[in-house]
Amino acid sequence: MKFTTKRDVWLGLILFGSIGYGTFLSYSALISEKAEIGESIFAILLNLVIILFICWLWFSTYYVLDDKELVIRCGPINKRIPYREITSAHKTWNPLSSPALSLKRIHIKYQFGIALISPKDRDKFLRQLKERCPHADIKFD
């Protein structure tokens, strides 16, 4: 079962606003400094790479409750956590860096660490996870 990520508007404004501001600054610097063609191409390519990377993260983040494991996908991150390793899960507002585009998150503790994710429907996700991990301490509050 696939769960799309919840996306906070404020985070989108920060990310895409930063892209716009960085592009504006690069363009202004190139024009005011009368940059050479090599510098201009480098600045344009660097901006394109940053834009593509942020778009990749923004539009490719999702979570899958597969037959035997939880799959977390966010741009280059492709984490797989077998259900047998999950020990607990609960709702959180933890702001640590993670493959989550919202502060309304789920904290998943497993044998080798933690994962913070932000499925759009946290309650449905936790219910489905509980079915697949009856041994885990899943809290819904």
C-alpha atoms as an extended CHARMM CRD file, in Angstrom:
* protein
*
       141  EXT
         1         1  MET       CA              0.0000000000        0.0000000000        0.0000000000  PROA      1               0.0000000000
         2         2  LYS       CA              1.4740000000        3.3450000000       -1.0950000000  PROA      2               0.0000000000
         3         3  PHE       CA              1.2020000000        6.4930000000        1.0420000000  PROA      3               0.0000000000
         4         4  THR       CA              2.0120000000        9.9060000000       -0.3740000000  PROA      4               0.0000000000
         5         5  THR       CA              3.8220000000       12.3700000000        1.8330000000  PROA      5               0.0000000000
         6         6  LYS       CA              2.1520000000       15.3110000000        3.5000000000  PROA      6               0.0000000000
         7         7  ARG       CA              3.6950000000       18.5550000000        2.2400000000  PROA      7               0.0000000000
         8         8  ASP       CA              3.7360000000       21.6280000000        4.4670000000  PROA      8               0.0000000000
         9         9  VAL       CA              3.0790000000       24.8370000000        2.5230000000  PROA      9               0.0000000000
        10        10  TRP       CA              5.6490000000       26.7740000000        4.5430000000  PROA      10              0.0000000000
        11        11  LEU       CA              8.3510000000       24.2550000000        3.6480000000  PROA      11              0.0000000000
        12        12  GLY       CA              7.4550000000       24.5120000000       -0.0410000000  PROA      12              0.0000000000
        13        13  LEU       CA              7.6610000000       28.3040000000        0.1650000000  PROA      13              0.0000000000
        14        14  ILE       CA             11.0950000000       28.0920000000        1.7770000000  PROA      14              0.0000000000
        15        15  LEU       CA             12.4480000000       25.5530000000       -0.7250000000  PROA      15              0.0000000000
        16        16  PHE       CA             11.0350000000       27.0490000000       -3.8890000000  PROA      16              0.0000000000
        17        17  GLY       CA             11.5250000000       30.6230000000       -2.6210000000  PROA      17              0.0000000000
        18        18  SER       CA             15.1870000000       29.7910000000       -2.0710000000  PROA      18              0.0000000000
        19        19  ILE       CA             15.4120000000       28.4940000000       -5.6210000000  PROA      19              0.0000000000
        20        20  GLY       CA             13.8970000000       31.7040000000       -6.9570000000  PROA      20              0.0000000000
        21        21  TYR       CA             16.0900000000       33.9260000000       -4.8100000000  PROA      21              0.0000000000
        22        22  GLY       CA             19.2560000000       31.9900000000       -5.6830000000  PROA      22              0.0000000000
        23        23  THR       CA             18.4300000000       32.1300000000       -9.3780000000  PROA      23              0.0000000000
        24        24  PHE       CA             17.7820000000       35.8720000000       -9.1360000000  PROA      24              0.0000000000
        25        25  LEU       CA             21.0820000000       36.4700000000       -7.3340000000  PROA      25              0.0000000000
        26        26  SER       CA             22.9990000000       34.3720000000       -9.8690000000  PROA      26              0.0000000000
        27        27  TYR       CA             21.3870000000       36.1610000000      -12.7900000000  PROA      27              0.0000000000
        28        28  SER       CA             22.0290000000       39.5910000000      -11.2240000000  PROA      28              0.0000000000
        29        29  ALA       CA             25.6580000000       38.7490000000      -10.5240000000  PROA      29              0.0000000000
        30        30  LEU       CA             26.2100000000       37.4630000000      -14.0380000000  PROA      30              0.0000000000
        31        31  ILE       CA             24.7690000000       40.6290000000      -15.5860000000  PROA      31              0.0000000000
        32        32  SER       CA             26.3750000000       43.1670000000      -13.2350000000  PROA      32              0.0000000000
        33        33  GLU       CA             29.8050000000       41.5180000000      -13.3630000000  PROA      33              0.0000000000
        34        34  LYS       CA             29.6080000000       40.9220000000      -17.1210000000  PROA      34              0.0000000000
        35        35  ALA       CA             30.6260000000       37.3110000000      -16.6120000000  PROA      35              0.0000000000
        36        36  GLU       CA             32.4100000000       35.3560000000      -19.2800000000  PROA      36              0.0000000000
        37        37  ILE       CA             30.5690000000       32.5820000000      -21.1100000000  PROA      37              0.0000000000
        38        38  GLY       CA             32.2160000000       29.8010000000      -19.0640000000  PROA      38              0.0000000000
        39        39  GLU       CA             31.1890000000       31.4070000000      -15.7600000000  PROA      39              0.0000000000
        40        40  SER       CA             27.6630000000       31.9580000000      -17.0670000000  PROA      40              0.0000000000
        41        41  ILE       CA             27.2860000000       28.3520000000      -18.1850000000  PROA      41              0.0000000000
        42        42  PHE       CA             28.6260000000       27.1010000000      -14.8440000000  PROA      42              0.0000000000
        43        43  ALA       CA             26.1720000000       29.2850000000      -12.8730000000  PROA      43              0.0000000000
        44        44  ILE       CA             23.2310000000       28.2020000000      -15.0390000000  PROA      44              0.0000000000
        45        45  LEU       CA             24.1250000000       24.5040000000      -14.7610000000  PROA      45              0.0000000000
        46        46  LEU       CA             24.6290000000       24.7610000000      -10.9890000000  PROA      46              0.0000000000
        47        47  ASN       CA             21.2220000000       26.4060000000      -10.5930000000  PROA      47              0.0000000000
        48        48  LEU       CA             19.5910000000       23.7480000000      -12.7770000000  PROA      48              0.0000000000
        49        49  VAL       CA             21.1510000000       20.9380000000      -10.7350000000  PROA      49              0.0000000000
        50        50  ILE       CA             19.8890000000       22.4880000000       -7.4770000000  PROA      50              0.0000000000
        51        51  ILE       CA             16.4090000000       23.0540000000       -8.9340000000  PROA      51              0.0000000000
        52        52  LEU       CA             16.2020000000       19.4970000000      -10.2620000000  PROA      52              0.0000000000
        53        53  PHE       CA             17.4270000000       18.0290000000       -6.9740000000  PROA      53              0.0000000000
        54        54  ILE       CA             14.8620000000       19.9160000000       -4.8780000000  PROA      54              0.0000000000
        55        55  CYS       CA             12.0830000000       19.0120000000       -7.3260000000  PROA      55              0.0000000000
        56        56  TRP       CA             13.2180000000       15.3730000000       -7.1860000000  PROA      56              0.0000000000
        57        57  LEU       CA             12.9010000000       15.4040000000       -3.3980000000  PROA      57              0.0000000000
        58        58  TRP       CA              9.5770000000       17.2780000000       -3.4290000000  PROA      58              0.0000000000
        59        59  PHE       CA              7.8170000000       15.1590000000       -6.0360000000  PROA      59              0.0000000000
        60        60  SER       CA              9.2500000000       11.6900000000       -5.3550000000  PROA      60              0.0000000000
        61        61  THR       CA              8.6870000000       11.2970000000       -1.6180000000  PROA      61              0.0000000000
        62        62  TYR       CA              6.3670000000        8.4530000000       -0.6480000000  PROA      62              0.0000000000
        63        63  TYR       CA              6.1500000000        5.4150000000        1.6110000000  PROA      63              0.0000000000
        64        64  VAL       CA              5.1050000000        1.8620000000        0.7740000000  PROA      64              0.0000000000
        65        65  LEU       CA              3.8980000000       -0.8220000000        3.1650000000  PROA      65              0.0000000000
        66        66  ASP       CA              4.9910000000       -3.8170000000        1.1120000000  PROA      66              0.0000000000
        67        67  ASP       CA              4.4690000000       -7.4910000000        1.8970000000  PROA      67              0.0000000000
        68        68  LYS       CA              7.5500000000       -7.8380000000        4.1070000000  PROA      68              0.0000000000
        69        69  GLU       CA              8.9610000000       -4.3390000000        4.5980000000  PROA      69              0.0000000000
        70        70  LEU       CA              8.4100000000       -0.6100000000        4.8280000000  PROA      70              0.0000000000
        71        71  VAL       CA              9.8930000000        1.2210000000        1.8380000000  PROA      71              0.0000000000
        72        72  ILE       CA             10.8020000000        4.8930000000        2.2570000000  PROA      72              0.0000000000
        73        73  ARG       CA             11.4740000000        6.7900000000       -0.9540000000  PROA      73              0.0000000000
        74        74  CYS       CA             12.6980000000       10.4050000000       -1.1230000000  PROA      74              0.0000000000
        75        75  GLY       CA             14.8620000000       11.4120000000       -4.0850000000  PROA      75              0.0000000000
        76        76  PRO       CA             18.1170000000        9.4360000000       -3.7720000000  PROA      76              0.0000000000
        77        77  ILE       CA             17.0210000000        7.9040000000       -0.4470000000  PROA      77              0.0000000000
        78        78  ASN       CA             15.5910000000        4.4170000000       -0.8220000000  PROA      78              0.0000000000
        79        79  LYS       CA             15.4000000000        2.8270000000        2.6230000000  PROA      79              0.0000000000
        80        80  ARG       CA             13.8700000000       -0.5860000000        3.3030000000  PROA      80              0.0000000000
        81        81  ILE       CA             12.9500000000       -1.6190000000        6.8320000000  PROA      81              0.0000000000
        82        82  PRO       CA             11.7850000000       -5.2130000000        7.3760000000  PROA      82              0.0000000000
        83        83  TYR       CA              8.6950000000       -5.3910000000        9.5810000000  PROA      83              0.0000000000
        84        84  ARG       CA             10.3870000000       -7.8230000000       11.9540000000  PROA      84              0.0000000000
        85        85  GLU       CA             12.9030000000       -5.0620000000       12.8580000000  PROA      85              0.0000000000
        86        86  ILE       CA             10.2760000000       -2.4220000000       13.7400000000  PROA      86              0.0000000000
        87        87  THR       CA              9.8310000000       -2.1150000000       17.5050000000  PROA      87              0.0000000000
        88        88  SER       CA              7.6260000000        0.9780000000       17.8440000000  PROA      88              0.0000000000
        89        89  ALA       CA              5.9080000000        3.8400000000       16.0430000000  PROA      89              0.0000000000
        90        90  HSD       CA              4.1200000000        6.9820000000       17.1840000000  PROA      90              0.0000000000
        91        91  LYS       CA              3.1250000000       10.4580000000       16.0010000000  PROA      91              0.0000000000
        92        92  THR       CA              5.6190000000       13.2670000000       16.5080000000  PROA      92              0.0000000000
        93        93  TRP       CA              6.5490000000       16.8240000000       15.5220000000  PROA      93              0.0000000000
        94        94  ASN       CA             10.2910000000       16.0800000000       15.6060000000  PROA      94              0.0000000000
        95        95  PRO       CA             12.0750000000       18.5590000000       13.2700000000  PROA      95              0.0000000000
        96        96  LEU       CA             15.1810000000       16.4320000000       12.6500000000  PROA      96              0.0000000000
        97        97  SER       CA             16.2460000000       16.1090000000        9.0430000000  PROA      97              0.0000000000
        98        98  SER       CA             14.4430000000       13.1970000000        7.4420000000  PROA      98              0.0000000000
        99        99  PRO       CA             12.6240000000       12.0340000000        4.3000000000  PROA      99              0.0000000000
       100       100  ALA       CA              9.5270000000       13.9500000000        5.4110000000  PROA      100             0.0000000000
       101       101  LEU       CA              8.0450000000       17.1220000000        3.9290000000  PROA      101             0.0000000000
       102       102  SER       CA              5.8980000000       17.9950000000        6.9330000000  PROA      102             0.0000000000
       103       103  LEU       CA              6.4170000000       18.3450000000       10.6670000000  PROA      103             0.0000000000
       104       104  LYS       CA              3.3810000000       16.1020000000       11.2410000000  PROA      104             0.0000000000
       105       105  ARG       CA              5.4360000000       12.9380000000       11.3050000000  PROA      105             0.0000000000
       106       106  ILE       CA              5.5990000000        9.3760000000       12.4540000000  PROA      106             0.0000000000
       107       107  HSD       CA              8.6150000000        8.2800000000       14.4770000000  PROA      107             0.0000000000
       108       108  ILE       CA              9.4890000000        4.6680000000       13.6700000000  PROA      108             0.0000000000
       109       109  LYS       CA             12.0190000000        2.8940000000       15.8400000000  PROA      109             0.0000000000
       110       110  TYR       CA             13.6230000000       -0.2000000000       14.3960000000  PROA      110             0.0000000000
       111       111  GLN       CA             16.5090000000       -2.5060000000       15.2040000000  PROA      111             0.0000000000
       112       112  PHE       CA             19.2090000000       -0.3210000000       13.6240000000  PROA      112             0.0000000000
       113       113  GLY       CA             17.8820000000        3.2130000000       14.1750000000  PROA      113             0.0000000000
       114       114  ILE       CA             14.9150000000        5.4840000000       13.6560000000  PROA      114             0.0000000000
       115       115  ALA       CA             12.9900000000        6.8290000000       10.6840000000  PROA      115             0.0000000000
       116       116  LEU       CA             10.8860000000        9.9780000000       10.6050000000  PROA      116             0.0000000000
       117       117  ILE       CA              8.2670000000       10.0240000000        7.8670000000  PROA      117             0.0000000000
       118       118  SER       CA              5.2180000000       12.1480000000        7.0680000000  PROA      118             0.0000000000
       119       119  PRO       CA              2.4390000000       10.1810000000        5.3560000000  PROA      119             0.0000000000
       120       120  LYS       CA             -0.5860000000       12.2980000000        4.4710000000  PROA      120             0.0000000000
       121       121  ASP       CA             -2.9290000000       10.0690000000        6.5020000000  PROA      121             0.0000000000
       122       122  ARG       CA             -0.9590000000        9.2180000000        9.6500000000  PROA      122             0.0000000000
       123       123  ASP       CA             -3.7980000000        7.3010000000       11.3320000000  PROA      123             0.0000000000
       124       124  LYS       CA             -4.3750000000        5.0220000000        8.3320000000  PROA      124             0.0000000000
       125       125  PHE       CA             -0.6350000000        4.4590000000        8.0090000000  PROA      125             0.0000000000
       126       126  LEU       CA             -0.3240000000        3.4890000000       11.6940000000  PROA      126             0.0000000000
       127       127  ARG       CA             -3.3140000000        1.1110000000       11.4430000000  PROA      127             0.0000000000
       128       128  GLN       CA             -1.8080000000       -0.5900000000        8.3990000000  PROA      128             0.0000000000
       129       129  LEU       CA              1.6010000000       -0.7610000000       10.0710000000  PROA      129             0.0000000000
       130       130  LYS       CA              0.0300000000       -2.3290000000       13.1760000000  PROA      130             0.0000000000
       131       131  GLU       CA             -1.5120000000       -5.0680000000       11.0090000000  PROA      131             0.0000000000
       132       132  ARG       CA              1.8910000000       -5.8560000000        9.5330000000  PROA      132             0.0000000000
       133       133  CYS       CA              3.8110000000       -5.5040000000       12.8310000000  PROA      133             0.0000000000
       134       134  PRO       CA              1.6310000000       -6.9780000000       15.5770000000  PROA      134             0.0000000000
       135       135  HSD       CA              4.7390000000       -7.3490000000       17.7640000000  PROA      135             0.0000000000
       136       136  ALA       CA              5.5330000000       -3.5980000000       17.6650000000  PROA      136             0.0000000000
       137       137  ASP       CA              4.3380000000       -0.9560000000       20.1270000000  PROA      137             0.0000000000
       138       138  ILE       CA              2.2180000000        1.2510000000       17.8260000000  PROA      138             0.0000000000
       139       139  LYS       CA              0.6270000000        4.3040000000       19.4600000000  PROA      139             0.0000000000
       140       140  PHE       CA             -2.1450000000        6.2870000000       17.7840000000  PROA      140             0.0000000000
       141       141  ASP       CA             -2.1750000000        9.3840000000       20.0260000000  PROA      141             0.0000000000
